[in-house]
């Protein structure tokens, strides 16, 4: 749900499979960084 709502990547509007793969790779990396930030905040607070 986070990838769909926060990053708005539930639907890929690119034409080629290679571009779709790159977009989803970047989305997954962003999600991981978002999760790390969330975990870090919870451990500090």
Order of alpha helices (4+ residues) and beta strands (2+ residues): alpha-alpha
